[in-house]
Amino acid sequence: MRFNFVYALYANLRGVLAAGVLLHSCLAQSCTPRDVSTQSLMHMTAEVLAPVEAAVPPAPQAPPVVMACTDPSVCAAFEQDGYPCRGIAQDGTPVGVEVTFDAPARDGLPLAVPGRGAREDWRGFDWLELDIANLGTEQLKLSLILRNDPASWEDGKSAGFILVLEAARRVTWRVPLRHLQYTISGWAWELGGEAGSFSGWGRLELAHVREVRLMLGSGGGQGRVGLYRAELVGPFEWRGWVDRYGQRKDGTWPRKVRSDAALLEADTQEQQRLDPVTRFADRDDYQAWAMRPQRRATGYFRVERIDGRWWFVAPNGRLFFATGINVIWPGLHAPINEQTQEAYEWLPPHGGLFTKAWKEQGVSFHIVNQIRKWGEHYEARSRERAVRRQLFWGFTSIGNWSDWELLRGVPGLPRLPYVTYGPNVGNPTSTEPMNVPRITQRIHDAFHPDFEREAHRMAHHSLTGFKDDPWLLGHFIDNELDWDTFAERLLAAPGDLPAKQWALATLQQRYQNVAVLNAAWGTTAESFAALRWPFEHDQTPTGAAARDMRELRGEFAQRWHSTWARAIRAADPHHLLLGSRIHLGDKYPEVIAASAKYVDVMSLNHYRHGPDVAMLERIYAIAQKPIFIGEYGHNSLEEGLLTTAVPVASASERGTGFRYYTEQLAALPYVIGSHYFQYWDEPITGRSDSETAYNGFVNVADIPSEPLVAAARATNARIYAVHAGVEAPFAVAPRKP
């Protein structure tokens, strides 16, 4: 997930919830309170670090507020809102309730609503815990809404969460509360652990939580849910919770560092392993497969289909399959402000030895720990170590968003092929961002008269310097464009936006008058200018509206991709165009078809425990271009991170997951590479967008994960044979939590 994925999650969830979906809970007085002792935090799923505001009172000294859903009046309240309900007993003792969601859409199961005596002041608590079960035989998508004002979606007064719960599974769903007081309204974040992966958005005033509702999907659907407990838990003592090495202070794990001496000892041991490293025996200078005959040499990377299998072909004509790691930088920075600074027991001074660890208002403990090992001029050692690791681990290329200095090579070490993230303002040669209005958060208006000129300007500044480098695989255009918000945002855009004018003119030409369009779309617009998208975000569009928007989106995507393709190829005519890293699967085939006309490779970001082969087959059938996976990965919690995106049971299972995903993918004849997300563990208090979900190959103390390293060496040693169909791929899937 990535650098620009958050708004898509927010829009997805908000669309689901905006359908009038409300939720109801066992926090009402009708539930029976019971005492629960404070639980250990080490295995909590979604702890949150942000401090409370100064005016927030401490949590009550009494045990946390706990409600066991065993009182008969609970079912009466649920049935009053139309949800069949019955008690659940164990050995004759009531332990919870079973609630049935049937097909008709409703406002949601009322867990806490006005007038039913629910506790409103949640300050001083850190989590809402729901002991919940899927009692059916099919996976359920559950949504939870918290509001300050009933039925209100006012910014800063509502928050929501989505949990995908497998069949016959009972979990403790831990919903973070403190986070809701400071996170930027409208940004989404992913959480995970025992309950699997779930997502959330929004901001809430914890002093006045007046409504909590639970729903299935977007309000409709069928399923049976068991509710056993709803508990407000806290407080979590966040002050000084992060140690002087940037790790969780509580808990132990094998790679945890407790002294500078331990840091130096780990560094010495790894250096001894890396000193003799060059490249794997079956590789040539380009990390291409030296065991097969050479094809025609062109001096640059290209793609070619050979005996039914797609390959990159290296500049010297050797077959090449790309593996690598994204975001190989000296370190990642965590914002330090009034909400996060007291979580740290120690922060480096802004001046002196640790000056380079600071970037604006953020600090990188990855860099702090490298300075402790190598001194303030750590950069050269850091880059050398990164390259030696890639060679020892067996990767064939450097992934996206990596250090620009690293791409040019490290003196005395073999060079690695690489990719760029295209005409992006983050490139060191870029100037200004695109001066063209946006339709969505990520998509600029391709019909704007300045769009093509701006695209050429950005491509020229960003990419011209790469055009003669034979080590470059190619350029991505962009990352995770939010095509899922395109329809809604396009029709809600200002009337002077050129893309909206084009879209309305197209519809007016088709329907002639708005009454005919209303009849076809099921809308009631008074004019074409007043037309709005009639479907909520979680709904599947149907009928004439769906057909029309597919055509509009496809034509727009074709204009967008063709413009960028012309601009990039003008700046660099020698290298491959690697696509725009689609993260929505095959949900929008018209975008895939439009992109395929202008790119050499279809790139996807695809986070799963293993590749979705059926989906990839569908995409290839549309595109008829080789596929490159730009991001994937697996995450676990036992080494101190707070959240996960693709959770597996342990650090060891992350290694299993790497082998399974990478080799299953490489066995597909139309796939030509994959890059793992990412090199570093993310900062424990979150990066600039609050994301904390991704484990890397290397932790904050700059110590690699041994299970991942072993897995990478084993897989990369056979990756060419697997892709050629000579050896079978690793077939053991990772265990989930």
Phi and psi in degrees as a GROMACS rama.xvg file:
@    title "Ramachandran Plot"
@    xaxis  label "Phi"
@    yaxis  label "Psi"
@TYPE xy
97.3385  161.203  ARG-2
-82.1781  -25.2625  PHE-3
-133.122  38.3961  ASN-4
-96.7024  -11.2722  PHE-5
-68.8988  -38.9639  VAL-6
-66.6506  -33.5582  TYR-7
-60.2046  -41.1194  ALA-8
-64.2606  -43.1736  LEU-9
-60.2871  -48.8347  TYR-10
-63.3173  -38.4305  ALA-11
-60.5227  -48.6697  ASN-12
-69.2508  -42.927  LEU-13
-64.4232  -36.1614  ARG-14
-63.459  -40.1344  GLY-15
-61.5373  -43.7701  VAL-16
-80.3573  -28.3774  LEU-17
-70.5896  -7.29181  ALA-18
-75.0157  22.6538  ALA-19
78.5783  19.1641  GLY-20
-79.6145  124.358  VAL-21
-123.279  156.916  LEU-22
-128.326  154.955  LEU-23
-133.107  142.623  HIS-24
-135.197  171.562  SER-25
-89.6144  26.6825  CYS-26
-90.901  0.530223  LEU-27
-72.6867  164.026  ALA-28
-66.2975  -18.1254  GLN-29
-67.115  -15.7789  SER-30
-86.085  150.834  CYS-31
-89.1527  120.714  THR-32
-65.6419  146.355  PRO-33
-143.276  154.166  ARG-34
-84.4577  141.299  ASP-35
-138.038  133.104  VAL-36
-73.9577  158.374  SER-37
-63.0995  136  THR-38
-94.9227  156.874  GLN-39
-64.6369  142.005  SER-40
-88.158  -11.4053  LEU-41
-60.9092  -32.919  MET-42
-110.338  17.4178  HIS-43
-64.1299  148.24  MET-44
-83.4224  -38.1769  THR-45
-141.062  55.2131  ALA-46
-62.5795  150.776  GLU-47
-126.956  137.508  VAL-48
-93.4095  -20.0448  LEU-49
-63.7459  137.235  ALA-50
-71.8035  157.291  PRO-51
-77.2694  163.742  VAL-52
-66.163  160.766  GLU-53
-59.7433  -33.7287  ALA-54
-81.3665  -5.38428  ALA-55
-74.0568  127.442  VAL-56
-74.4744  161.015  PRO-57
-67.9785  160.656  PRO-58
-65.0857  154.135  ALA-59
-56.9595  147.522  PRO-60
-73.9291  -22.2439  GLN-61
-69.2399  166.853  ALA-62
-55.8504  156.521  PRO-63
-54.1444  149.914  PRO-64
-67.1253  119.51  VAL-65
-128.33  134.86  VAL-66
-126.376  121.848  MET-67
-96.9247  125.338  ALA-68
-81.9247  69.9615  CYS-69
-121.749  -8.63455  THR-70
-77.0112  137.038  ASP-71
-56.5363  -27.6961  PRO-72
-68.1775  -18.7378  SER-73
-62.3011  -50.2796  VAL-74
-62.1692  -36.2892  CYS-75
-61.6082  -40.7981  ALA-76
-66.1794  -41.0496  ALA-77
-67.4261  -41.9943  PHE-78
-68.4733  -28.9157  GLU-79
-59.3078  -31.8753  GLN-80
-93.9591  9.40214  ASP-81
94.0617  16.0746  GLY-82
-111.055  110.794  TYR-83
-54.8403  138.217  PRO-84
-147.237  143.705  CYS-85
-147.116  157.34  ARG-86
-74.4811  154.283  GLY-87
-115.588  127.858  ILE-88
-121.999  150.012  ALA-89
-129.777  118.625  GLN-90
54.0554  38.9375  ASP-91
81.8078  -2.62581  GLY-92
-103.914  127.774  THR-93
-61.7772  132.347  PRO-94
-125.2  -11.0981  VAL-95
173.841  -165.346  GLY-96
-133.914  150.225  VAL-97
-107.372  124.263  GLU-98
-115.012  136.36  VAL-99
-105.193  123.856  THR-100
-94.4327  123.018  PHE-101
-106.569  -178.28  ASP-102
-61.8202  -40.6803  ALA-103
-61.9825  139.745  PRO-104
-72.0792  136.9  ALA-105
-135.425  177.776  ARG-106
-72.8869  -14.506  ASP-107
115.174  154.796  GLY-108
-68.7077  122.333  LEU-109
-80.2759  96.5925  PRO-110
-79.6727  -33.7775  LEU-111
-154.395  122.592  ALA-112
-139.51  161.029  VAL-113
-57.7701  143.6  PRO-114
84.1785  -0.814013  GLY-115
-113.7  19.5351  ARG-116
76.1145  18.0315  GLY-117
-70.0753  147.716  ALA-118
-66.5526  129.668  ARG-119
-98.4309  -32.9669  GLU-120
-88.8358  106.464  ASP-121
-104.043  8.99153  TRP-122
-64.2723  146.991  ARG-123
87.9725  -8.95074  GLY-124
-104.392  150.795  PHE-125
-108.724  -24.7316  ASP-126
-140.237  150.133  TRP-127
-105.476  120.364  LEU-128
-106.665  128.998  GLU-129
-116.171  121.334  LEU-130
-87.9361  108.534  ASP-131
-138.61  149.694  ILE-132
-137.349  146.685  ALA-133
-94.0222  109.815  ASN-134
-92.6745  3.64777  LEU-135
-99.9051  -168.613  GLY-136
-107.36  0.777643  THR-137
-122.907  151.714  GLU-138
-59.5239  142.45  GLN-139
-118.486  142.811  LEU-140
-108.429  108.995  LYS-141
-103.334  141.793  LEU-142
-121.285  138.788  SER-143
-123.254  128.686  LEU-144
-119.015  132.94  ILE-145
-117.113  133.756  LEU-146
-136.087  147.611  ARG-147
-81.4338  -35.5074  ASN-148
-124.684  130.027  ASP-149
-53.7614  133.02  PRO-150
64.0802  12.9285  ALA-151
-96.5667  143.002  SER-152
-116.522  25.02  TRP-153
-62.0061  136.966  GLU-154
-57.373  136.629  ASP-155
84.3435  0.669359  GLY-156
-131.608  15.7738  LYS-157
-152.463  149.742  SER-158
-149.301  155.389  ALA-159
-147.798  160.957  GLY-160
-142.87  149.325  PHE-161
-126.069  133.011  ILE-162
-125.236  127.782  LEU-163
-97.8726  114.333  VAL-164
-114.094  123.656  LEU-165
-68.3242  160.687  GLU-166
-61.8426  145.31  ALA-167
54.361  40.1946  ALA-168
-123.709  132.758  ARG-169
-115.614  130.19  ARG-170
-139.223  165.168  VAL-171
-99.4359  112.627  THR-172
-90.5104  109.07  TRP-173
-100.361  112.143  ARG-174
-101.204  121.505  VAL-175
-73.2447  135.336  PRO-176
-106.048  -43.4438  LEU-177
-59.0752  -34.9607  ARG-178
-56.9115  -32.7589  HIS-179
-70.331  -11.8018  LEU-180
-85.5578  -16.9586  GLN-181
-133.459  -16.1715  TYR-182
-66.215  148.245  THR-183
-61.6909  126.603  ILE-184
-58.8031  132.025  SER-185
92.7855  -5.49698  GLY-186
-93.0955  143.492  TRP-187
-104.906  158.791  ALA-188
-147.216  155.355  TRP-189
-108.982  140.955  GLU-190
-128.648  168.483  LEU-191
-173.808  -167.607  GLY-192
127.944  -127.325  GLY-193
-58.6269  -37.9037  GLU-194
-86.4356  1.58899  ALA-195
87.5866  -172.664  GLY-196
-83.4231  135.003  SER-197
-143.267  165.318  PHE-198
-132.087  161.027  SER-199
-154.63  169.086  GLY-200
-154.461  165.549  TRP-201
105.293  177.981  GLY-202
-142.174  145.911  ARG-203
-145.47  145.598  LEU-204
-88.388  111.431  GLU-205
-72.122  -13.1661  LEU-206
-72.6345  -19.0589  ALA-207
-141.067  69.2461  HIS-208
-89.1235  105.326  VAL-209
-106.71  -8.72031  ARG-210
-152.047  132.324  GLU-211
-135.152  123.017  VAL-212
-133.58  148.456  ARG-213
-118.376  134.528  LEU-214
-138.942  166.235  MET-215
-105.423  122.702  LEU-216
58.9081  -127.977  GLY-217
-103.085  27.7489  SER-218
114.248  -21.6801  GLY-219
-115.093  -175.893  GLY-220
106.086  172.235  GLY-221
-123.971  146.27  GLN-222
172.205  160.95  GLY-223
-120.061  129.215  ARG-224
-122.859  135.349  VAL-225
-99.8568  129.504  GLY-226
-115.815  123.503  LEU-227
-117.114  -26.0617  TYR-228
-164.891  143.918  ARG-229
-132.266  123.832  ALA-230
-137.41  134.689  GLU-231
-92.4125  123.001  LEU-232
-120.293  141.97  VAL-233
152.091  -178.24  GLY-234
-87.7668  159.259  PRO-235
-95.4892  127.365  PHE-236
-79.0302  100.066  GLU-237
-88.7046  -17.6558  TRP-238
-68.0632  124.819  ARG-239
67.6976  22.7455  GLY-240
-76.9374  -21.3561  TRP-241
-103.814  129.461  VAL-242
-81.9475  -177.422  ASP-243
-72.9248  -4.64845  ARG-244
-105.46  4.61361  TYR-245
82.5168  17.9764  GLY-246
-106.161  163.697  GLN-247
-60.5695  136.14  ARG-248
-76.0893  -34.7065  LYS-249
-86.3675  158.329  ASP-250
84.2669  162.252  GLY-251
-133.433  150.533  THR-252
-160.61  162.149  TRP-253
-58.5118  -36.2094  PRO-254
-92.8703  7.91835  ARG-255
-72.7944  132.603  LYS-256
-101.43  134.701  VAL-257
-119.983  -2.11872  ARG-258
-157.232  158.701  SER-259
-62.5382  -33.4834  ASP-260
-63.2015  -40.2021  ALA-261
-66.5686  -36.5784  ALA-262
-61.5671  -45.8879  LEU-263
-68.2305  -37.2836  LEU-264
-65.2704  -42.9945  GLU-265
-62.5042  -38.2395  ALA-266
-64.7701  -43.4778  ASP-267
-63.2908  -43.687  THR-268
-63.0974  -42.0954  GLN-269
-68.6238  -39.5014  GLU-270
-60.4109  -37.4561  GLN-271
-63.6112  -33.9503  GLN-272
-74.1125  -32.9494  ARG-273
-89.347  -20.8321  LEU-274
-54.0059  -44.4529  ASP-275
-84.9106  5.62092  PRO-276
-73.4126  137.172  VAL-277
-124.793  -97.0316  THR-278
-142.104  164.725  ARG-279
-63.5599  150.781  PHE-280
-64.6447  -26.0677  ALA-281
-91.0909  12.1754  ASP-282
-108.026  151.542  ARG-283
-100.981  -165.536  ASP-284
-60.686  -31.9396  ASP-285
-87.8745  9.07986  TYR-286
65.21  16.2642  GLN-287
-80.9762  168.85  ALA-288
-79.3212  109.945  TRP-289
-81.209  -4.95635  ALA-290
-90.1661  -2.47659  MET-291
-118.597  154.902  ARG-292
-60.1901  151.498  PRO-293
-77.6234  145.173  GLN-294
-92.2201  -169.963  ARG-295
-64.6869  132.253  ARG-296
-89.7722  131.181  ALA-297
-117.694  -9.48057  THR-298
90.5707  -8.96908  GLY-299
-141.761  161.564  TYR-300
-69.1635  142.93  PHE-301
-141.505  176.687  ARG-302
-117.513  147.812  VAL-303
-153.911  141.997  GLU-304
-96.9819  119.362  ARG-305
-126.707  119.054  ILE-306
52.807  41.0441  ASP-307
84.2778  1.08478  GLY-308
-123.077  138.104  ARG-309
-84.1212  142.809  TRP-310
-141.245  151.033  TRP-311
-72.0424  146.685  PHE-312
-117.619  123.986  VAL-313
-69.3529  164.87  ALA-314
-55.0191  -27.5865  PRO-315
-91.606  3.99113  ASN-316
94.5931  -1.90174  GLY-317
-79.0397  151.177  ARG-318
-72.0171  142.281  LEU-319
-139.482  134.98  PHE-320
-123.119  128.765  PHE-321
-89.1284  122.575  ALA-322
-126.812  152.482  THR-323
178.324  -176.023  GLY-324
-128.305  136.036  ILE-325
-80.4995  159.388  ASN-326
58.9819  52.5009  VAL-327
-88.2198  86.998  ILE-328
-117.046  163.869  TRP-329
-59.9723  -23.6489  PRO-330
178.391  164.891  GLY-331
-111.598  144.371  LEU-332
-104.261  143.147  HIS-333
-110.366  130.278  ALA-334
-61.5178  135.576  PRO-335
-116.021  117.447  ILE-336
-146.433  -170.44  ASN-337
-63.8934  -18.3294  GLU-338
-90.8082  -19.2316  GLN-339
-119.325  -21.1009  THR-340
-62.7536  -34.6198  GLN-341
-77.3384  -5.44806  GLU-342
-70.7464  -18.7622  ALA-343
-97.0146  131.063  TYR-344
-72.3729  -21.0648  GLU-345
-154.282  138.124  TRP-346
-124.213  140.497  LEU-347
-66.9216  148.672  PRO-348
-64.8725  153.272  PRO-349
-70.8588  -25.5328  HIS-350
-108.423  173.887  GLY-351
79.3556  -144.288  GLY-352
-55.793  -38.4343  LEU-353
-100.953  20.0172  PHE-354
-53.96  -42.9833  THR-355
-72.896  -9.34379  LYS-356
-76.8445  -15.5125  ALA-357
-97.679  141.633  TRP-358
-138.408  110.223  LYS-359
54.0096  -118.81  GLU-360
-104.335  23.5684  GLN-361
-121.359  153.428  GLY-362
-124.417  145.726  VAL-363
-114.526  111.514  SER-364
-74.5132  -18.4152  PHE-365
-58.6855  -45.0834  HIS-366
-72.6288  -39.9035  ILE-367
-53.4204  -46.4566  VAL-368
-72.1353  -29.8088  ASN-369
-71.0662  -36.7652  GLN-370
-63.7367  -38.8537  ILE-371
-59.8034  -34.0028  ARG-372
-83.2692  -42.733  LYS-373
-120.671  -1.81447  TRP-374
90.395  176.004  GLY-375
-67.5926  -21.7387  GLU-376
-97.6376  56.5691  HIS-377
-79.1251  -17.0067  TYR-378
-57.2423  -45.516  GLU-379
-63.0127  -42.2049  ALA-380
-64.7965  -38.4426  ARG-381
-62.9924  -44.1425  SER-382
-68.3538  -40.5374  ARG-383
-61.1492  -44.5126  GLU-384
-62.0267  -41.8839  ARG-385
-61.3575  -44.3711  ALA-386
-67.5825  -43.9574  VAL-387
-58.6028  -38.909  ARG-388
-64.051  -46.2383  ARG-389
-59.3388  -39.3167  GLN-390
-68.3484  -45.2975  LEU-391
-66.2361  -38.5655  PHE-392
-76.9089  -13.9128  TRP-393
91.829  11.6433  GLY-394
-72.8723  150.3  PHE-395
-99.3886  -9.63682  THR-396
-155.512  168.062  SER-397
-101.738  131.305  ILE-398
-79.7944  -179.221  GLY-399
-65.7273  158.751  ASN-400
58.3404  35.3235  TRP-401
-100.711  163.946  SER-402
-54.6649  122.121  ASP-403
-61.755  -33.9372  TRP-404
-66.3335  -34.4634  GLU-405
-65.3724  -34.4892  LEU-406
-62.944  -29.03  LEU-407
-79.6646  -6.81589  ARG-408
99.1995  156.583  GLY-409
-110.175  127.332  VAL-410
-53.9623  134.136  PRO-411
86.7066  -3.57812  GLY-412
-123.734  151.421  LEU-413
-58.8572  144.795  PRO-414
-86.4587  156.821  ARG-415
-120.403  141.298  LEU-416
-60.0713  159.853  PRO-417
-152.727  170.967  TYR-418
-122.105  163.465  VAL-419
-119.437  159.194  THR-420
-93.4862  26.2271  TYR-421
76.8123  -155.592  GLY-422
-76.6916  69.0764  PRO-423
-114.079  144.168  ASN-424
-65.5145  -13.0985  VAL-425
-76.6061  -14.2002  GLY-426
-64.6869  143.882  ASN-427
-65.5363  -20.4963  PRO-428
-97.6327  2.34131  THR-429
-74.2234  160.567  SER-430
-112.622  -97.6503  THR-431
-102.012  153.634  GLU-432
-65.628  168.246  PRO-433
-62.7283  127.361  MET-434
-95.1518  61.6537  ASN-435
-139.58  138.608  VAL-436
-60.0256  152.383  PRO-437
-98.2237  149.894  ARG-438
-89.7058  -51.5429  ILE-439
-111.179  -174.552  THR-440
-62.9466  -28.0344  GLN-441
-113.455  -16.4824  ARG-442
-110.541  117.512  ILE-443
-79.2833  159.814  HIS-444
-75.0715  105.439  ASP-445
-72.2673  -12.0246  ALA-446
-92.8896  -3.69979  PHE-447
-66.1849  139.59  HIS-448
-62.3903  -19.8498  PRO-449
-95.4837  -2.07749  ASP-450
-61.7877  -47.8637  PHE-451
-66.4603  -42.3869  GLU-452
-61.1985  -43.0106  ARG-453
-66.7321  -37.7348  GLU-454
-62.4728  -43.6378  ALA-455
-65.8597  -39.5198  HIS-456
-61.2296  -47.4743  ARG-457
-67.0124  -42.4427  MET-458
-63.4293  -41.9611  ALA-459
-61.3397  -47.6558  HIS-460
-67.67  -34.5785  HIS-461
-84.7812  -35.8366  SER-462
-119.328  -15.6539  LEU-463
-57.6124  -35.4487  THR-464
-66.8892  -11.9775  GLY-465
-98.3811  -7.9578  PHE-466
-63.521  -24.4513  LYS-467
-104.258  9.16311  ASP-468
-89.8278  113.165  ASP-469
-69.3287  -14.7671  PRO-470
-81.7078  -8.35787  TRP-471
-82.5742  123.325  LEU-472
-68.7233  -49.0219  LEU-473
168.38  -176.689  GLY-474
-114.25  133.747  HIS-475
-78.1632  153.923  PHE-476
-85.936  -45.4562  ILE-477
-163.55  -166.293  ASP-478
-144.169  123.599  ASN-479
51.5878  57.7844  GLU-480
-65.5112  140.704  LEU-481
-89.3503  66.8877  ASP-482
-64.3758  -19.4581  TRP-483
-72.0572  -14.5729  ASP-484
-106.146  2.12117  THR-485
-60.7207  -49.2316  PHE-486
-61.1084  -50.619  ALA-487
-61.2576  -47.0568  GLU-488
-70.3853  -37.0615  ARG-489
-61.1877  -48.3935  LEU-490
-75.3375  -19.2482  LEU-491
-93.332  -2.00261  ALA-492
-70.4994  161.398  ALA-493
-57.0705  149.452  PRO-494
-65.051  -19.9761  GLY-495
-91.0797  4.03532  ASP-496
-71.0995  123.743  LEU-497
-55.7502  -39.9839  PRO-498
-63.9664  -37.9641  ALA-499
-68.0603  -41.2543  LYS-500
-59.5749  -42.0378  GLN-501
-62.0758  -46.1009  TRP-502
-63.203  -45.3287  ALA-503
-67.6634  -37.2674  LEU-504
-63.2468  -38.9425  ALA-505
-63.5063  -44.2244  THR-506
-68.0092  -38.6147  LEU-507
-66.3895  -36.9574  GLN-508
-64.8095  -35.7548  GLN-509
-74.3645  -43.271  ARG-510
-103.664  -15.2335  TYR-511
70.2264  -50.3754  GLN-512
-137.043  157.69  ASN-513
-69.3476  -25.6492  VAL-514
-63.8137  -40.1817  ALA-515
-65.9726  -42.4404  VAL-516
-62.0944  -44.4698  LEU-517
-58.5779  -40.51  ASN-518
-64.7359  -37.194  ALA-519
-77.0153  -38.4871  ALA-520
-89.5095  -16.9555  TRP-521
75.2866  31.2322  GLY-522
-109.947  176.198  THR-523
-132.09  31.7212  THR-524
-63.3139  138.743  ALA-525
-79.3107  -18.96  GLU-526
-157.59  168.141  SER-527
-61.8761  -38.1604  PHE-528
-64.5706  -27.1412  ALA-529
-88.9877  -0.392903  ALA-530
-65.0235  135.898  LEU-531
-128.51  156.797  ARG-532
-66.3661  125.717  TRP-533
-85.8998  1.71629  PRO-534
-112.715  141.769  PHE-535
-74.3316  163.978  GLU-536
-64.0297  -33.5026  HIS-537
-87.2259  -3.45642  ASP-538
-87.063  151.221  GLN-539
-91.3966  114.421  THR-540
-60.8578  145.298  PRO-541
-135.85  169.942  THR-542
68.5533  -154.488  GLY-543
-63.8656  -36.6034  ALA-544
-62.0075  -44.3554  ALA-545
-62.8653  -44.0552  ALA-546
-62.1897  -46.6748  ARG-547
-63.4127  -42.2073  ASP-548
-72.0454  -32.9583  MET-549
-57.9156  -44.5465  ARG-550
-66.8457  -42.4827  GLU-551
-64.1001  -46.3482  LEU-552
-62.962  -41.9638  ARG-553
-63.697  -42.7163  GLY-554
-67.0919  -40.3854  GLU-555
-64.2352  -45.2185  PHE-556
-61.3008  -35.8105  ALA-557
-65.6167  -42.6496  GLN-558
-64.9198  -42.0962  ARG-559
-62.4895  -51.4764  TRP-560
-67.75  -39.5552  HIS-561
-65.3193  -37.6899  SER-562
-65.6656  -47.0762  THR-563
-65.7752  -37.3947  TRP-564
-62.2023  -43.9464  ALA-565
-61.7574  -42.6829  ARG-566
-66.2727  -43.9735  ALA-567
-69.7032  -41.7821  ILE-568
-70.0652  -27.5405  ARG-569
-68.9065  -37.6915  ALA-570
-76.407  -32.7996  ALA-571
-146.031  93.5907  ASP-572
-78.8989  -4.12933  PRO-573
-99.186  -17.8856  HIS-574
-113.484  162.681  HIS-575
-72.6111  149.147  LEU-576
-100.375  115.852  LEU-577
-97.715  10.5485  LEU-578
86.3316  -171.449  GLY-579
-117.285  22.8941  SER-580
53.7536  60.3649  ARG-581
-65.0593  133.504  ILE-582
-116.106  8.16054  HIS-583
-107.892  21.0745  LEU-584
61.4441  -135.828  GLY-585
-107.562  29.3043  ASP-586
-63.3405  -30.9132  LYS-587
-123.708  79.2085  TYR-588
-61.4009  -26.7471  PRO-589
-66.1373  -31.6695  GLU-590
-71.3409  -41.1447  VAL-591
-60.5672  -46.3115  ILE-592
-63.852  -40.1041  ALA-593
-65.846  -44.0115  ALA-594
-63.7843  -41.6978  SER-595
-60.8801  -23.7751  ALA-596
-68.5748  -21.9677  LYS-597
-123.369  -7.04942  TYR-598
-110.685  162.248  VAL-599
-91.2492  -25.5943  ASP-600
-139.333  138.069  VAL-601
-90.3919  118.76  MET-602
-105.817  139.148  SER-603
-133.433  143.334  LEU-604
-100.201  124.12  ASN-605
-141.082  94.4884  HIS-606
-94.8935  107.278  TYR-607
-149.507  166.956  ARG-608
-67.6572  -29.9226  HIS-609
-148.732  161.806  GLY-610
-63.9035  141.178  PRO-611
-83.9896  90.6354  ASP-612
-64.7129  -38.8735  VAL-613
-61.9442  -41.6698  ALA-614
-65.6791  -43.4377  MET-615
-62.8498  -37.0217  LEU-616
-61.1108  -42.3047  GLU-617
-65.0774  -41.7269  ARG-618
-64.4349  -42.9881  ILE-619
-64.9549  -36.1501  TYR-620
-62.1826  -34.4591  ALA-621
-76.9182  -48.7223  ILE-622
-81.0054  -38.6624  ALA-623
55.0385  34.0157  GLN-624
-128.544  150.054  LYS-625
-61.5043  151.729  PRO-626
-109.761  137.828  ILE-627
-125.009  128.409  PHE-628
-91.7021  112.928  ILE-629
-81.6217  -25.1138  GLY-630
-149.608  139.449  GLU-631
-163.481  170.128  TYR-632
165.735  171.2  GLY-633
-134.593  150.907  HIS-634
-135.023  151.058  ASN-635
-143.59  165.692  SER-636
-107.955  -9.55919  LEU-637
-75.3857  -7.02725  GLU-638
-106.131  21.8827  GLU-639
108  -14.5756  GLY-640
-69.1609  159.458  LEU-641
-94.3539  -29.572  LEU-642
-137.493  165.124  THR-643
-136.568  160.7  THR-644
-111.914  -46.7628  ALA-645
-123.8  84.0695  VAL-646
-72.8159  136.569  PRO-647
-124.305  170.362  VAL-648
-71.2537  -25.8591  ALA-649
-164.254  172.817  SER-650
-61.6758  -36.7255  ALA-651
-62.5134  -38.6505  SER-652
-70.0712  -22.4927  GLU-653
-62.3855  -39.1319  ARG-654
-63.9921  -44.4627  GLY-655
-59.9282  -43.1831  THR-656
-61.9735  -40.2833  GLY-657
-60.6354  -48.4986  PHE-658
-62.4605  -45.6224  ARG-659
-63.4052  -52.2131  TYR-660
-64.0107  -50.8733  TYR-661
-63.7733  -42.3102  THR-662
-77.8578  -38.2054  GLU-663
-60.6839  -38.233  GLN-664
-67.3173  -46.5794  LEU-665
-63.0563  -25.2509  ALA-666
-71.7603  -16.1076  ALA-667
-77.182  130.482  LEU-668
-69.1937  -18.5062  PRO-669
-99.5757  2.27952  TYR-670
-97.9352  135.771  VAL-671
-120.792  7.86896  ILE-672
165.49  169.274  GLY-673
-157.294  144.048  SER-674
-122.835  129.223  HIS-675
-81.2384  143.105  TYR-676
-107.296  107.025  PHE-677
-157.935  -168.559  GLN-678
-74.1808  -51.5901  TYR-679
-99.3104  153.035  TRP-680
-62.7198  143.321  ASP-681
-71.9953  153.587  GLU-682
-56.1293  141.926  PRO-683
-67.1339  -27.4239  ILE-684
-95.7789  9.04041  THR-685
97.8795  149.465  GLY-686
-83.2813  -164.486  ARG-687
-62.3184  -26.3057  SER-688
-103.466  18.058  ASP-689
77.2604  -2.40238  SER-690
-67.5753  131.468  GLU-691
-135.117  12.6326  THR-692
-85.5664  -9.01326  ALA-693
-110.421  119.625  TYR-694
-75.8859  146.546  ASN-695
-108.915  -172.493  GLY-696
-71.9449  -25.5243  PHE-697
-127.217  136.391  VAL-698
-87.4335  -176.82  ASN-699
-64.7113  -23.5044  VAL-700
-86.3969  7.25658  ALA-701
65.6914  37.0787  ASP-702
-115.496  121.913  ILE-703
-67.9575  155.875  PRO-704
-78.9498  115.895  SER-705
-61.5346  -42.432  GLU-706
-60.8002  -38.7819  PRO-707
-69.6167  -41.1439  LEU-708
-61.6896  -46.3799  VAL-709
-61.9402  -40.6575  ALA-710
-65.9574  -43.2378  ALA-711
-62.9492  -43.6593  ALA-712
-63.8728  -41.0688  ARG-713
-66.2422  -44.8329  ALA-714
-71.1203  -46.0588  THR-715
-66.3835  -25.8467  ASN-716
-68.0798  -20.9525  ALA-717
-122.184  9.34775  ARG-718
-62.32  -37.143  ILE-719
-68.9945  -40.237  TYR-720
-66.6316  -36.5207  ALA-721
-66.6081  -45.9277  VAL-722
-67.4102  -31.2757  HIS-723
-76.249  -8.31733  ALA-724
82.1073  11.5299  GLY-725
-79.9143  -35.4236  VAL-726
-123.174  149.269  GLU-727
-77.0458  146.462  ALA-728
-73.1855  155.35  PRO-729
-56.2414  133.528  PHE-730
-121.185  11.444  ALA-731
-97.4184  113.915  VAL-732
-74.9511  150.782  ALA-733
-70.7463  148.716  PRO-734
-79.2026  134.955  ARG-735
-84.367  162.486  LYS-736
